[in-house]
């Protein structure tokens, strides 16, 4: 059978794309002491919306797949292969052997919202083999699976075994923009040789990773061998082996820079290394123009709900406080309370602390309870409580008691969001040996708002009010400005008359 101009053939074939479950976008985490971090969801939801925004061809694919359903004579069986429509300027098909060829603007559309395009395609419906000797385009929008958009050459694929190859390809797989000299498709993974990956959508990305071999396990992890980390055209460091949690891709692989009224200009870079199974070594290098090096180092172990971490170095909090641990051991165990929407955590930290000329053996232990976010009518209620004991060898002090917090947040349309909440704690700067990571007073109220001016700019304000002695302790102002694949965050603390400017890459 041969027909000129546009001809359609419905065939029961499986898709050319490997099935990939969907993944979450990068999570943003703010640093503040006025509760402003409770509006982090504004940034996260915006990034998710931007990452999930459909392109014109993706919208067209979904439309065409819906229209294709009208040609089905009967409902498709649950375990039946998804039908495919072939369209091209010149089609040939041998019903006896299953051999087919398609020439001239070939379009292969699968009901499961997958598309395959090229100028020449040949294959066999019996064996499931498909071959494209020249350039081809691959698009997947299957429900419950990661979106795939790839352009490449020399495709050989088997619809029945879900295996194949693609040469010199580039495009987007899930949340990653990827290139590779060779893509290999398997039922459980995709392997890319001599390729790159980034979350920056620019034609010439601000940052990317390159690897000799990259193995993408859908919904699980991305494993890279002989990895180079690039900023523009400059390699900043390398790793023999590197793994990315696809479900939680917020690994800060690239440096953060900025200016602080206290520290001056600063630069921060984190590193992590897998020492052994479940054992990770890390370093956060932090250098400032006013105070020099202020880095810290970690050796951690985790297994299921149990964790342990040995740490050494200087740590900063969100209130311009700092402490030097020389060293400290942190232990933790967290678990959900049966079927209840509550997670509890047992924790303990024991170590040598130093600040302000004071050395002390610091020991803090306790238990905390956190309720899952309660949602109602666009409101979000976050509840937490706990009990802790803090002991210091320097002065023999002991501070113990309950703590609790409750915060209510709500978005008002697409631009405006606000929060209000309160904190009660027995441990404060008033009765603790060290100020690090402590509230000013026992009872405080925090409130703030965020307003999006446009696609690239957002402003906000965070406040903190002490019930006793009845005064505002903090009023902080924020400005978030998006560049292409990075972000500038400005924070002005009016009560302290101090500035902080931070520049960081924002994967999207």
C-alpha positions, 0 to 999 in steps of 0.5 A: 500500500502506497499513498502520496500526501498525508496518509494515516495508519493506526497501529498497536505499538508501544512508545519510543520513549522510556517511561519516567515517573515525574519528579519535584522541582528544586526546593528553595530554603530561606534563612531568617529569624522573623518567620519569613521562611514560612513563605518559602512555598511562594518561591517553591510553587513559582518554580514548580509552575515555571518548570511545569509550564507547557510549551506550544508543542506539548499543548499540541501533543495533548490536543492531538492525543485527545482527538485520536481517541475519536478514531477508536472503534471500541474502548482500549483494553487495560493491558493492550498496547497504546495505538499509534497513528503514522502520518507522512507524505509517502507511506508503505506498509506490508500487512503480511510481513509488518514491514513499513516505511514512511517518508517526508515529514513523518509524524508518529503519534501514540494515544498515550501522548507520545510523538516521534518525528523525522523525514524517513522512518522504517521498521517492522510492526511484528518485531517492533523495530524502528530505525531512523537513519537521519535526524529525529524528534521525540516528545513524551507527555504521558500522564504520570511519567516524566516529560521527555523532549529530545532531538537526535540522529541515528535512532534504533528502537524496539517498541516491544523490548523498550530498548534502543539507541540515539546518537548526538541527542539533546533536549530535556528529560524531566527537569534536566536539560541534557546532551549526549553523544549517545543515549541508550534506552532500557526498561529501567534506565537511560544511559548517556555517554559523554554528555552534560546536564543542567537545570539552566534553560539558556542556550549557553547555560550559566552552569552545568555538569559534564560526565563520561557516563550518566545513568538516569534511574526514573524517579530514583537517582542520576548517577554520574562518572568522572564529573566536572562542575562548570560555571560558564566555560570554567571547571570549578571542581571534579568528582570521580562519582556523583549521585543526584536524588531525582526526587530532591534535586536541591543539591547546592553544587555551585558557589554562593556569593554576597555581601554582609554588613558584618562579614563584608564580601563573602563566598560559600561553597559546599562539598559532599563525598560518599565515604562508605555505604550510608557514610558521607563526609562534607565541607562548607567552605566560607570565606569573608573579607572581614573575618577570613575563613569561617568554614565547617566540616561534617562526617555523617551516618544515616540508616532509615530513621537514625542519624549521627553526625560529627561536626567541627568548625564555625556555624552561623544562624539567621540572626547574625550569631555564630558558634565554633564547635570543636567538635560536636556529635549530633544524634537523631531518631525520627519517625511518624506516630503510627497513622497519625499526621505527626512526626516525632524526633529524639535528638541530642547534641554534645560537644565543645562550644566556643564563642565570645571568649567562652569554652563550654561542654554543651549538651542539649537533648530533647524531643519534638513533635511536628504536625503535617501541614493542615490545609483549609480554604487555602490557609496553611497551619503549621504546628510544633511542640517539644521539650528540651534540656540544655546543660553547660559545663562553663557555669553549670547552668541548666535550662529546660522546659517546653516549647511550642510554635504555631504559624498560619499562612495564606496566599491571596491570589497569585501575587500576595501571601502573608503569614502570622504566628507565635513561638514560646520557648524556655531557652532564650538569649536571656537565660542561655550561655550562648546566643547562637540559634536562640530567640531574643525572648520567651514569647514572640509573635512573627508576621510578614508578607510577600508581594510579586511585582512581576515575573522577575521581582518579589518584595517582602517584609518580616517582623518579630514582636516580643510580648515581653518587653512589648517591643519590635525586635526585628523588622526585615525587608526583602527583595528577590530578583531573578536573573536567567538561572540565578537569583539575587536576594537582598535583606535589610534589617532595619532594627540593626541597620544591616544589609545582606546581599546574596547571589546564588544559582537557582535550578529551574 
